[in-house]
Structure formats: structure tokens, C-alpha cells
């Protein structure tokens, strides 16, 4: 797709917002608005992403209808152009100063029209939406263009596209071109909608400096199994990094502009002094304080032995854990973990007192010369609310803290949820050389806290400055930085002043732990210009726009902590650049032309984090809206309650404890149990007088292994053979006074089922009866795999299972709520039953709607993890391709893949036999079990079982 540089043209109102590359055109074929083409073209040139989303629709009805175009894009992106082509006429967008568009914006509100064309929809994304009336048989083309500089986070750049066409599309295509002159060191993709049927629609090609990812599914591939609707609804993510050297510098030049990327490899970590300031006010009670404790314990474990630390907890008053900073020794960390475990939430919020106490701890250590020379001092604040006790004026708190810090330490502010003033925390951090981050209330809040800590856990350099020949460059962006952390990158851009320059050189100075260091880099202007001129797959003249984008972002950030006089100058420059380069920023609005005389103008404006007051995000299921001429309307909603489609119809109460909601006998909302389906005769109270009174409750809650057919009402009993045998009908009112009927317990799924190819017994069920602490289930050094787990014998289930891979270096940690994938210190949480398809070098991860997470590669054993919710619920482990285990496999389960000898069935009881593994001997018993490997409700099997 050919794209031109964005143009600013005159028009009417539509203000936009930005988000991560996401796409959703909301229309539906049942309303005769047909999307016949939908394309996404993203060109990433030296980290700068230029994305074009184009949707073509036609109204196949014989009356006018409203078509709505929605796109989700990254919060850090700037929209640069939007246009509609209606019946051959182009209605373009026009970037204006926000004040100039305010009159139209206010007019729209006064008419009662919704002017909110942009809204936040997730942690990283915001949604742009525009609607237009489409005449019968008419066609409309929507096109949106946005740009962003990809930021390196924990060693990787990430591009996210959200795909939500909401109908089958004849021509659906996504192309991502990446060009990195430094060379691409790794590239991986991840999708939440990809299935095995869609794999052939995805092609990835890559060489040293280029990569092309294309997704082009056919109509049949887009269909849900047996349905006419589309399966495409979710995220597509590309992650990659580039090659680096010890000098860490790369200067790239294109069309008279340069960009300097700096992220040196191999530098040692600088010791740090860190004070954790933890809010324990009443509003933190419940899940928040629990997750905070969990995250803090993990963070404490990650401290380096060379670090020093202390804890300050606060509510109405502030209290320090120790009177001074202490080394992060094993003993001190263990004591701090115990202290963190006991933190309870109650009282008010005295942020001022807590922050001044933290500064005083550092000041005192500094005065006593207890802070190691060249070390870095950080204060990390976590709070969920505004100050309510002590000093409560935000401006005075900011002033007090800034004066106390006096430029010596860096403050990082974490706002938990949306009851906190993010603007207050942001200024508090930026005033003191740090940054602010919002922590979203969710099941992975603890992981968000841990990930943030990982970003600042390893400082590499302080006082970083960039120097260029004064006569060679001009209009250089920010060129001095307080800190450089491992896994991040510093970016400086500017204009090349001397067009006859042969070589552009640069010096980067910084301070390591005990010494100063200077990096020198140079780049040939002619060679660089030539490298960017030839490729057709890059967006040309991108570097000038990269420079403008970076400069605007830095000016907006400086405005937060600038004085009134400085702020005006910064705002003026940022506004002028936004208008000149047609960027929709917090200072500008985009006006979109609509057909004259048919519809009123609309205004959309870019939201900013400090103004986000929403408490809940869209669940991810889009809303489609249509309006026809004469105000004939239809509205389609999908999951607006926030429930998954699989949850619909489950509004009623859950069944008895032993009956999972998916069980075929479970009574769903709106259904009734017919009289001939009652599973047990009624029991008079007297039947329980001579036994423990709890027996009646247990009896009535049990799910018997006897049920009636749904049509005939005949009773049947499942046998070990797997067949059903008819039983004589029992009168429904039968009761046995004075006795308790024996009701068999439901057949359970064992904790583990092992497939044993090549052995005389091909399947072994393992019951774990004795467990103390974490267990080494599997370990195969040749395969580079280790599986550990925690088994709770009292609950007869795994509380967690962890799979560790050596190559690639990666961990998958499964819990009851979600699975957490950790790679390069970066955590990603995936909730069970939310589909996943991830391909990284050496490993493929997939999750289906049943929640089965498979970890596989061509020459390795396949490991599966499953949140089993049938009888004997809990996490389950699956093993496939077990013939690939090496002879060195070991562990509690791995031993059964060594030399195993099965003895013959016992003469007196053919359901028992002996199993010998090395020097160990086990008794195996033939039992009826539920096979969980294909998901709920499971299949009954006769299985040789051993107890461990």
C-alpha cells in the first residue's frame, strides 16, 4: 500500500486519540453494512512505526445506514491523518490548535451530541471512533494513519495490533515491515486469536536487517468452527530487538536528520540504595494489600547483595522498618519478607510524612558516609489514594519533597487504581528525576509491580551526556539524562547542519560505579543516506518525523515540572511542531470533514493519563452500532457485561461442591431438573440421628455415579469398562428409614497421567499422597527442561506448576488464576481459556478455549498445563512426545521414563501388580479414573495407578 506523508487540510471536527496498533471496524453483515476490504500496513523503520489502517465498506441495504469505524492504537502514538472517501469524494482531516477547535467541540456538546470520539479502552490503548451515514449501495473508504517511536522495554520493542473486524471480510490483510540497520537479534510473534487453522495464513520472512510479517486469512479460515461468524478478535503482537556492541551507540542518518540510539552491552550494574514507601491505608485493604505484599516479597528476593534498602509503611502515620538502611543480605531480606507479610491496611493517607521520612533515611546515611561511592539512591512510592492526613495540599507536598531531595535522589511513583491523582504522582516523580506509572487493579497487579521494579533494578550509568561537534548539528533533542537502566535505551535526534559533512561523530559520557566512562561513535553520512534511500518497504523521510515526535514528547514531559514562564515557552514550541507535522497531541485536535448538510461536525481529542478517571476498561468485546435513515436503529452488543461468551447462561448459582458447572447434570439458569432426573431418594431426618449430623449435608451434596437418560429416564451406571449398563428402575420415593444409602463418590481425575510409549503399559496414573515443599517432577538436562511444582496434599491439588526452559531462557509459572511467562525479566500473564498463539525462536506456546496451554518444539517433549475444573479440580500436567526424553531424565515423574519393569498381575488379585524403577518398587492398582487430557468433562478410563 502506498502512503504519502500526512497532509493538513481544512475540514470539520473530529478529534483523535492514540493507542497501540489496533483495529476494529464495527459493522455487521446482518445489517447489510459489509466490510469487503480491511488492511493494516505498518512500516517500522529504525524503531519508528508508521501505520495505515484502511477499511472499505458498502451499504447493501435499500435504505441509508450508519457505518462506524473504530481503531485502537497505542497511547504513545500520534494520529497524523484521517480521511473518508464517500462516493468518490474525499473528506480529509485537519489538525488545529485545541483552542481553535473548542468552539465546535462545545457546540456539539450543547446539541446533546456525543463529542467523545476517543476513549481509553485498555492499559496501553485508546479507541478512535467515527460514524457516517451511508446511502443505499454506496461505498465508503476510511483511512487512519498514526505514528509512534517504539520504546525499548526490558530488552525488547513491541508493536501491537488489535484485530476485530466483527464479520467475515473478503480481503483481510495485515503487513508489517521492519527495517533495522543494526541487525535484528531476535523476533517473535504472539496472538490471542490465532488457531492451528489460521497458521497457514501467517507468513514470516527475515534476514539480517529486514523482516516481513503477513497475515492474510481466507474467508473459510476466518470462520469459527461450524459457524458463520469470524474467529478474529484479539491482539497480534510483534516483539524484537537489535544487535548491539559494547560502545552501544548507533547513529543513523536520513534526509538531513539523524537519530542516535544508545544502549551499551556488558556494563556492570551500579549498586543501589532503595527505600520502598508502601501505602497501607484503609483503602488498600483486601486484594490490593495482598498483591502489594506478594509483589514486595518477590522484589525483596530480587535485590542484589550489593544493594542497601529499607521499608517505610504509612497510613495516618509513617513507620520505618529499620532505623537505617541495611545491606540486602539473605538474613535481612528474610526479615524484611516477614515484615512485609504482616503489613495490614487501615487508617488514613499521610504521603507527605512518609516521603520526608524516606528522604531523611537517605540523608542520614549520606551524612554518615554509609552510601557506597558511586551508588544510586531511589525512592519507590506505591499509593492508591490522595493525601488525607498530615499535609494534604498536593502542591505543598510536591514542594516539600523536592526541596528535601535537592536533586540527590530519584523518585518513582506508582499509582494503584484510579482513586489516586495521577497528575500529582507524575509531577512528584518528574520533579525528582524519576517517572510515574499506573498499576491497574487486576489479577496481575503484583506482576505489574514486579515488572516496574525490574525496569529500575539494574542501573548501568548515571549523568549521561551526549556531545556532537557544534558546527555539525542543530535542534538536538534532550541530550542529558540522569540514569540509564539495563534493558532500556536512550534516544537523541536532531538536524544535520553541515550538508557537506562526511562523518558525524559523537561522544557519550557517563559515570559507572567507580569510574567515569566515555563512548565514541561515528557514522558515514553518505553511507547512511544510501542505506535508507533504496528500500521500498520503509516510510521515507521518517527520520524528520521521528525527530519531531521525540521532541514533542520530551517537551510535553518537561511541561509537567516546569515553572509557569518556562511552561508557556515549552507549550508554544510543542504546539508549533504538532501543527507543522500534523500530529494529534494533547495540544491539538483533528477536524474531520463530513458531507455538507447531512451531518454535524464532531470533535475528538487525545486523552491524557492524568485525566483518565474511568474505573473499568472495555472488556475487549466491541460494541457495534448502526443507525438507519428515519432513526430506524439496531444495536448489537457483544460481551458488554465483561463476561466471556463461555460464561453466558451461567447466571444461576453453582451446583453442589462436587458438581462443576460444566457437568452435564448441572442445573443451568433457565433449566429445570425433571422429576425423573432426581438422583437420590429423599431421606427422612431420622435417618441421620445415629450418625454425625454433617453426614446429611455431605450426602445431599454428593453427585452420584447413577443418573437417568435425558430422554428415556432409564437409570444407568458407568462401569470400569466405560460401558453403560441399564439398572432396574428405582421408585422415586424409595427411602430406607434408619439407614444411609451408600452413594459412590464421583470418579476423580488423578493429579498426573503419564503416557509411556514403548512400555507394556502405555498409561500410568499417579496419585501424590506425600509432599513436603516444592517437588522436582521432571528434569532432563539434554532437553533443557525442568518441571517443579507445589502439591497440597490436604486439597489434593497442585497450587502451582513451573516449567523452566534452558533454550530459550524462559519460565512458565502456572497458578489457578493464570499462567505467567517470564523471559528477559519480563512477565506476561495469560488468563486461562483466553486463546494464545506465540512463536519465539525454539518454542511455540498455544492455549485453546478449554485452557490447555501447550509448550512445544520440533525436537523436544511437549509439556501441557491445564486448569482442570472437573472432579478433583486443580492444575494438571500433560506430557506428549515423551519418546524424546533422554536417558538422563529424572525427577518424581521423570523416573518412570527410565528402565521400568512391570511385574505380572498378582495371582490372588489381577488388579494389582508390581512396578520396579531402578531400586524402587511400587504397587500398581487398576482403578477407574477420569482422563483430563482432552479437557472437561473428561473420559473414564481404566488405569494402572501408583501412589507417591
N, C-alpha and C positions, 0 to 999 in steps of 0.2 A: 504494500500500500504506500503510495507516495503521499508525503505530507509536506506542507510548507510551513515556514515559520509562522507562528500565530500573528494574526492581524487585529488591530484595534479598530473597530468600525462602529458607527453610530447606530443606536437602536433603542430598545426599551428595556424594561428591567428584569433582571434575573440574577440574583447574587449566588455565588457558588461556594462550595466548600471542598475540602480535600480529604483524602483518605488513601489507604493502601490500595493498590490496583485492584478494584473490584468492579463487578459488572452485573447489572440486573435490569432488564427491560421488562417492566411489568405490564403485560397484556396477556390475554388468553384466547386460544382459538375458538373456544365455545362462544365467545362474544364477537367472533369474526374479525378481530384485530389480529392479523397474522404477521409474526416476525419471520420474514423469509431470508434474511441475512443478518448475521451478527458476527462482527470481527473485533479482535483486540490485537493491536500491533504495538509491541513495546521494544524500543531500541535502547539498550544500555551501553553507553559509550563512556568508558573510563569512569564508572560508578554513576554517571548522570543518566537518569531514566526519562525517556520521552515516550509517553503512552497515548495512543489514539484508540478510542472506543467508538465504533460505528454500528448503528442499528438501522435497518431498513424495514419498514412495516407497511402493510396495505390494509385498508378497510374493505373487507369482502361483504359487508352488510349493505342493505339498500337504504340505510339512514346514517346520519352523521354519528360518530362515536369519538370519545376522548381516549387518546393514547397517552400513556405515561412512560417517561424514560427515566430510569434510575441508574445511578452509578455510585459504587462505593470506592473511595480512593483513600490514600494514606493521609493522616493528619498533617504530616510534614510536607505534603505535596502542594504545589501551587497550580491551580487551574489556569490555563493560558488562552483557551478558546472554546467556544461552544457555538454551534450553528444548527439550524434546521433548514432542510430543503423541502418545501411543500409545493407540489405541482410545478416543479421546475424553478421556483423562486426561492432564493437563499435569504434566510433571516439570520444575520450574524450577531455575534456578541460584541459588547463594547465595554472596556474597562474604564471605570470612572472613580474619582475620589469618593470615598464613602459619604462624605457630607453632601456631595452633589447629587447622589442617588437617594438621599434621605427623604426628600420631598415625595418622590414616587413611592418609596417604602411606606411612609406614613399614610399616604393616600390609600394604599392597598389595605392597610390595617383599618382605616376609618370606614372603608366599604364593607368591612367584615370578612375580607378575603384573607386566606392564609398566606402570609408572606414568608413563612419558614420553609424555603425551598431546600435548605441544607440543615441536616440534623446529625447529631452523634449517634452512631449505631453500634459501636464496639470500643474496645480498648485502643485500637490502632486506627480505626476507620470512621469516616463520616460519610453521609449519604447526600448526594445531589439528586434532585428530582424536578422534572418539568413536565407539564401536561399541555396538550394541544388538541383542538378539535379536528377530526379528520373526516372529510366529506366521503360519501359513498364512492367506492372503487378508487379513491385517491391514495397516493403513496407519500410517505414522509421518510426522510433520512435524517437521523440525529447523529451528530458527531461531537465528541467531547475530547479535548486534549489537555493533559496535565503533565507536570514535570516535577522531579524530585532528585536530590542527591542522596544516594543510598549511604547510610551511615554504618560503619563497621561496629558490630556489637558482639563481644566475646568471640572475636576471631572470624566473623562471617558477615557478609552483606546479605540482605534479604529483600526479595521482591515478591509481593503478594497480590494475586488477582482473585477476585471473588466471582465465581461463575454461577449465575442464577437466571437463566433465560425464562424459566417457568412454563415453557412449552417446547415442543419439538421444532427445531429450526433447520430448514433445508440446507442452508450454508452457514455452518458454525465453525469458526476457525480462530485459533489463538497462536500468534507467533511472537517469540521472544528471541531477540538477537543480542548477544553480549559480546563486546569487544574490549579486551583489556590488554594494552601493550606490555604490561609487566608479566603477562602469562597467567593463566587460570590454574591455581594449585589444586582445587577440588570444586566439584559442582554436584549438587544433589537436589532432588525434587520431592515434593510432598503434596498429597491431595487428600481432601476429605470426601470426594465423590467418586474417585477412580475405582473401578472394579476390574476383575480379570477380563471381563468382556470388552472393556474400554482400553486395555493395554495397547492393542494394535493401533489405536487412534493417536497414540503418543509416540513421537519420534524425537530422539535427542542425538545431535551430532556435535562433536567437539574436537578441536585441535589445540595447539599450544596457547593461542591468544583469542580464539573465537569459539562461540557456542551458539547453536540454534536449537531451540525447543519449539516444537509444533504440536498442537493438539487439534485434530480435525476429525471429529466423530461423524459417522454416517447417521441417517435417521434411525436405522434399526439399532445401532449402538447406543443411541440416546434414550431408547425406551426402557422403562422399568420392566422387570420380568413379568410377562403376561399382561402388561398394562400399556395404555397409550400415552401416559404422561412421561415426562422426562426424569431421568435419574440425576441430571446435572444440577446440583445445588450445594455449593460449598466453596472451599478455598483451594487455590493452586499456588504453591509456594516454591520459589527457586532460591536456594542458598549457595553462595560460592565465596571463595577468597582468592587472592592473587599471590604470586611468588614475591618473596622479599629477601633482602640482603641485610647484612649487619649494619650497613650505612643507613638502611631503612628509608632512603629517600628516592623518589621518582618524580622528575619534573617533566611534564608533558605540555606541548605547545601546539595550538591550532588557531589559525586565522587571527594572529596578533594577540592572543591571550594565552596565559599559562596557568597551570594548576600544579601545586607541589604537594604530594602525598607523603606523609612521614609516619612510619610505624616500624622502628628497628626491631630486629630479631635478636634473641640471645642475651638480652640485658638482664642482670640480676635484679631481684625485687628489693626495693628500699624498705627497711623496717618501718613499721607504723605504730603510732600511739593512737588508740581509738577509744572514744567514750561513747557508749550506747545509751541514749536517753529515751526511756520507754514510758509511754503514757499508760497508766493503769487506773485511769478514772472510771467512773461507773459506766460510761457509755462504751467502754471497751469490754464489758462483761460478755460471757458466753463464748461464741465461736471466735471472735476477734482475739481475745486474750489467749485462748487456747492455741490458735495459729501463730500468734506472736511468740508464745513460749516455745512452740515447736521449731519455728524458724531461728530464734535466738540460740537455742541449744545447738542446732546444726551449724550456725555461723561461728559459735564459740569453738566448735570442734575443728573448724577450718582455719583458725588463727595460726599464724606461723610462730614457732618457738622464739623467733627474734622480735616478735611484737610485744607491746605492752597494752593493757586495757583496763577498763573499769566500767561499772554499770551505774546509771542513775535512773531510778524509777520515780515517777511522780504522779500525784493526783492533786489534792489540795496543797500538799507539802511535797518537797523533793527529798529523796534519801539516796545516799551513795552506798554502794555495796561494800567497798573498802575505803579507808581514809585516803589512799593514794593509788596511783596506777601500779599494777603488778605485772610481772612477766607472764607470758602465755605458756607457762609450764603445764605439764599434764595435771599436776596437783591443783594448781589454780583454776585451770579450765574445769576440772571436775567439781570444784567448789562452786564455781560460777554457774555451772549447769544446775546444781542443786538449788541455788538461789533463784535462778530463772524459773525452775519448776514450781516454786512456791509463790510466784507473783500472782496476786489476786486483784481483781478490778473493783474499785469502789471510790467514791468521792468526786471532787471537782477537778479542774484542769489548770494547773499553775505552770504554764510553759516558761514564763519569764524566770521564775525561781530555779527551775530545772536547768535551763540553758546557762544561766550565770554560774550555777554550781559546777557544771561540766567545764566551763572556761576556767574557773578557779582551780579545778583539779590539774589542768594542763599548765596553768600559770605557776602553780606551786611546784610542780615537777620541774618546770623550766628553770625557776629560780634556784632550785636545789641541784641543778645540773644533772637531773635524773633522766632527761630525754636524750637518747643517743644522738651523737652528732650526725647530721645529715638525714635524720629520720623525718617522717611525715606525720603530722598530727591531724586527726579527723574527728569531727563530732557528727554522729548519725542520730537524727531525731525521728522518732515514729510517734505520730499522734493521730487521733481520729476526730478531733473537735476543735472549736475555737477556745481561746483562754477564758476561763470563768472565775478564777481566783487569783489573788495577788495582783500584779499589774495586768490589766485586761485590755488596755489600748494597744492595738496591733502596731501602730506606728512607733509608739514609745518602746515596745518590746524590741522591734527591729533596731531602733536607735541604741538601746541599752546593749544589745548583743553585739552590734557592730563595733561600738566603742570598746567593749570588753575584749573582743577578739583582736582588734587592731591589726588586721591583716596577717596574723601569725598562723592561724589555723583555718581549715576548710570545713564548711558545714553542709551536710546533705540532709534534706528534709523529705520525709516520706509521709504523705497524707493518706490515711487509711479510710477509704469510702468517700462519700460526698457530703458529709456534715461538716467537713473542715474547709476553711477558706484557703483554697489552693493559691490564690494571689498572695496571701500573707506568707505562706510557706516558701513560695517561689522567690519572693524578694528577700526573705531571711537567708536563703541559700545563696542566691546570686550576689548579694551584698558581701558575702564572705567566701567567694571563690569556689562555691560548690554548685549543686543543682538540685532541683526538686523532682519528685516522681510520685504519681498517684498509685496507690495499691488498691486494686479492685476487690470488693468483697465477693469471694467465690471459694470453691473447694480448693483452689490452688493458691490462695493468698500467701501461705507460708512459702511456697516456691517462688512467688514474686519477690518476697523479701530476700530470700536466699540469692536469687539471680541479681538483684540490685547489689547486694554485698559483693558478689563475685566481680561486678564491674569495677569496684573500687578496692578490691582486696589486694591487688598487686601493683602498686605504684612503681614506675620504672625511672621517670625523670621528673625533676622539678625545675621551675624557672626556665622554661623552654622558649627560646627566641630564634626567629628566622631573619637572616641578613642577606640582602641582594645588592649588587652594585647599584649605587644611587642613580646613575645615569642610564641604567638599562631597563628599569621597570617603574610603573606608577600605578596609582589607585589600588594598592595592595590591600587585601582584606586583613583581618586581625592577624598579627604576626608575633604575639607573645602570649604564652599560656602558662598557668600556674602548675599544672600537673599533666602527665601522660601516664595512662594506665595500660596494663597488658591487655591485649585483645581489642584495643580501640585504635584510632587513627587521627592524626591532626591534618587538617586540610587548609592550605593557603592558596589564594588565587589572585591574579592581577593582570595588568596590561603590559605587553612588551613595548617599551617606549622607542627603543632604537631598532628600526626595522632592518638595519644592515647588520645587526648583531649575529655573530657566528655561533657563539656558545653562551648559554645562560648558566651562570654558576650560583651556588647558594651555600651558606654556612648555617648550620643549626647548632646552637649552643644550649647546653643544659647541665644540670647537676645530678650526678648519681649519688650513691650513698656516701662515699668518702672522697669523691673527686669530681672535678669539672670535666666535661667532655665536649668535643666539637666534631660534628659530622659535616663532611663536604660532599656536595653533589653538583654535577654539571650535566648539561644536555645540549645536543646539537640542534639548533633551531631549524635548519634545513631538513634534517632527517626526521624530526618530529612533525613538521608541517607535511612532509611527504607521506608519512605513515597514516595520517588522518584524512588525507585527501582522496586516496584511492578506494577504500571500501565503500560499497554501495549500501551496506546494511547499517551504517551509522547515521545519526541525525547531524548533518553538517552545521557548522558554526555553533555547535553545542557548548564550546568552552566559554564563549562570551556569556551565554545564558547561565552556565554553571557559576561563573564569577558573580553575576547579578543575583542569582538565587542565594548563594552563600553570603554575600554582603548584606542582603536584606534580612536574612535570618539572624545574622550577628547584630545588626542594628536594632532589630526588634527585641533581642535579648538584652542588649545594653540599656534600652529604654526603661527596663524594669527597675534598675537600681540607679538610674541617672538622676541628677538634680533637675529642677524644673527648667532652668535655662538650657542645660545640656539636652534634656529630653526633646525640646522643640526642634533643635538642630538635627538630632538623630531622626526624628519623625519626618522632617521635611525631606531629608535625603532618601530615607526608605520609601516614602511616598513617590518621589520623583522616579526612582528606579522601578517601582512597581508599575507605574503608568507607562514608562518608556518601554519596558519589556513585556507589558500586558500580563502581569501576574495578579491573580486574585489573592490578596493578602488581608490581614486584619485592618489595613488602612484603605482598601479599595473594594469596590463592588463591581459585578458584571451585570450589564443591562442587556437583555436578550429581546430582540425584535420578534413580535408575533404579527400574524396577518392583520392589517389595519382594519378597524371597525368591527372585528369579530370578537376579540378578547382583550381584556385589560392587561396592562403591563404587570409583571411580577418582579420581585427583588429577592435575591438570595445573597447572604453574606456569610463569610467564613467564620465559623465558631472558633473560639479560643478556649484553651483548657481552663483558664481562670473563670470563665463564665458558665462552665458546664455544671448545671445544678440538678441534672437528671439523676434519678436514683437507680433506674433499671435500663439496661440496653435492650434493643430489639433482640429477640431470641435467635435470630438468624433465619426465620421463616418470613419471607417477604409478603407484603400486602399488595394485592393487585386491585386497581380501581378503574372503573370505566364510567363515563357519563355520555349519554346519547343526547341528540337534539330533543328539545321539548322536555328536558330534565328527566328522561327515562334513564334509570340508573340500575346497575347491578354491581354488587360488591362481592369480591371473593377474598376470603381470608384464609391463610394457611398458618396454623400454629400461633395465632396471636396471643394465646394464653401462655405461651412459653413452654408448653408440653411438647414432647416428641410425638410424631404421628403414632408411634407404637403405644403411647400412653392413652390415646383417645379411647373412651369407653371404659376407663378404669376409675371412674369417679367413686364407685362404691367402696365399702370397707374391704380390707383384705380378709381372706379366709382364715381358718384356724392356723395356729403356729406351724403345723407340719404340712400345710397345704399352700404351695406357692401360687401366686396369682395367675401363672400361665397354665396351671394344671387343668386338664380337661374337665374336671369336676368342680372347678372353682366357679362360684356364682358371680357372674359379671353384672354390672349395673344394667338394669332393664330386663334381666333374665330371671326366671324363677325355676326352682327345683320342683319338678313334677312329683306327685305323691309316690309314684313307683320308682323314684330315684333316691329315696331316703336310704342312707347307707347303713344304719344301725337301728335296731328296735329301741323303743323308749324304755328307760329303766326307772322304776319307782325309787323314791328316795330311800326306802327301806333296804334296798339292795346294797347300799353303801354304808349302813350303820355299823357293820362289824369290821370295817376297814378304814384306812386313812381317808379322811374326808376329801383330800386332794385327788383321790382316785377318780371321783366322779368328773371333775374338771378335765383330768387327763384323758379319761375315756371319751368324753364328748368332743374333745379337740382332736382325737386321733383320726387319721384318714385310713380307713380300712383298705385291705387289698381285695375287697369284694365290691363290685359295682354292677349296675344294670346297664344293659344296652340302651342306647338313646332312642331306639325305635320300638323294639320288642319288649323292653323292660325285663328281659330274662337276666338272671344273675350269672356272672361268670367269675372264675378265679384264675389268676395268672399262675402258671406252673413254671418251674425252673427251665423247662424245655422251651419256654417262650410261647407255647400254645395256650389257647383259652379253652377251658373245659366248662360245659354247662353244668350248673348245680340245680338241685331241686329248688323250686320257689319256696321262700320262707314267708309265712304270713307277716304282713307289715306290722301288726300289733303284738307280735310274739314278745313275751318277756319272761324272764326266769327269776321269780322272786327269791331274794336271799342269796343270789349268786351274781357273779360278774362274768359276762360273756368275754371269752378270750378274743381280743381283736389284734391281729398281727400288725406289727409295726410296718410302716412303709419301707419298701426296698430302698436302700441307700446307695449313693454313688461313693465309691472309695476315694480317699484323698488322691491316689495316683493309680493310673492304669499304664503298665509298661508293655509296649509291643516288642516281642522277642523273635525277630526273624532268624530262621535257621535252627531254632531250638525245637525240641519235641513238643513243647508247649508254647504256643505263639502269643499268649497274652497272660499277664500276671497282674493281679490286683494287690495293691499294697495298702495295708492299714497301719497307721502310726499310733502306737499306744504309749510310747515313752519318748519324751523330748524335753531337753533342757537347753535353752538358749538357741541361737541360730544353728541350723543344720547345713552341712555340706552335702547337698543332694547329688550333684554331678560335678566332675572336674575332669577335663580332657585337655592336657597341655598341647597336644598336637593339633587339636581342633581349635584351640584358643577360646574355649568356652568354660565358664564356671557358673553353676546354679546353686544359690543358697536360699534359705527360707527360714521363717519363724513359724513353728506349728504350735497351736494352742490345743493341748490335749483335752482341757475342760470344755472347749467348744467344738472339738473335733474338726478343726479347720485351720488352714494357713492364714495368718494375719498379714503376711507379705511374702512375696517371692521375688528374688533379684537374679537377673541374668546378666553376666558380665562377659563382654567380648574383648579379645585382645587386639584383633584387627578386623574392622576399625575399632579404635578405642571407644567403647560405648557401653552404657549400662541401661537396662530396662528394669525399673522397680515397680512391681505390681502391688497395688493396695485395693481395698474393697471399693473405693470411690473411683479410682482412675489408675492409669499406668503412667509412669514418669520416665521419659527418655532423657538421659544425661550424656552430652557429648561436648567436649571442649569447655567444660564448666558451665554449659548452657542447658537449662532444664526446660523440657516441653511436656506439659500434662495433657493426656488424652482420656476423656471420659469413656467409659465402657459403652459399647453399642453405637458409638459415633464413628462412622466408617473412616478408614485411613489407608492410604497407599503411599508409602515412602520408599524411594530408591536412593541409597547412598552407595558409594564405592565399596563393594564387598558385602553388602547386606540389603535385604528387602524386608520391609515391615508392612504388614497388611492387617486391617481389622474389619470384620464384617458386622452386619447389623445384629448378629447374635452375641457380639462382644468377643469373638475369638481373635486374639492377636497372635499372628504367626511371624516368626523371625527366621528367615531362610536365606540361603545362598547355594549356588550350584554344587559345591563340594563339601557342604557342612550339614550336620544334623539339623533338622528343623525343630525349633522349640516353640510350643504354643502355650499361651496363657489365657485362661477363661474364667469369667466371673459366674460360676455355676449357681443358679438360683433354684434348682430342683431340690428334692430330698437330700439332706446332707449338704446344704448350701455352703458356699465359700469359694475361695480361689482354687483353681485346678491347673495342673501342669500336664501338657501333652508333649509327646516325643514322636517324631516321624523321621524316616530315613535313618533309622538307628543302626543300619549296617555300616554307616560311615564312621561310627565311633572307632577310635584307635585302640590298640592293645593296652594303652596306658590309662584308659578311662577308670575313674574311681569315684568314691562317694557312696552315700547311703543307698542311692538308686543306681549309680554307675556300676556298682559291684555285680549287678545282675547281667551286665553285658561283658563280663569276663567269662572264664571257664566255669560253666554251670552244669551240674549233674543232677538229673531228675531220677529219683528212685521210683520203683513201680508202686502202684496203689497198694495200700495195706490190705492184707487178706481179710481181716475182720471188718474193714470199712473201706470200700473202694472210693470214698470221697476224701480220703486222706493219703498223702504221700510225702516223701522227704525231698527237700531241695538242698543241695550242697553247693556252697560258693566258697572255694578255697578251703580255709579251715573252719568256716562257719556252716552250721546246719540249721535249716528252718523247716518247720512243719507247714505244709500247704494243705488247705482245706477247700473243697469245691463248694462255692456258695453262689447264691443268686444276687447279682449286683446290677446297678444301673450304669450303663456306659454313657459317660457325659461328653464324649469326644465330638459328637455331632451337635452338641447344644441341647437345650431343653426341648421336650420333657425327658429325653434320654431313651435308651433302648435297653430292655432287660437282657442280661447275658448270664451264662453260667461260667464262672471264672474261678481259676485256682487262686487262692488268696493266702498271703502271708502277713504276719504281724511283726512290726519292728519296734 
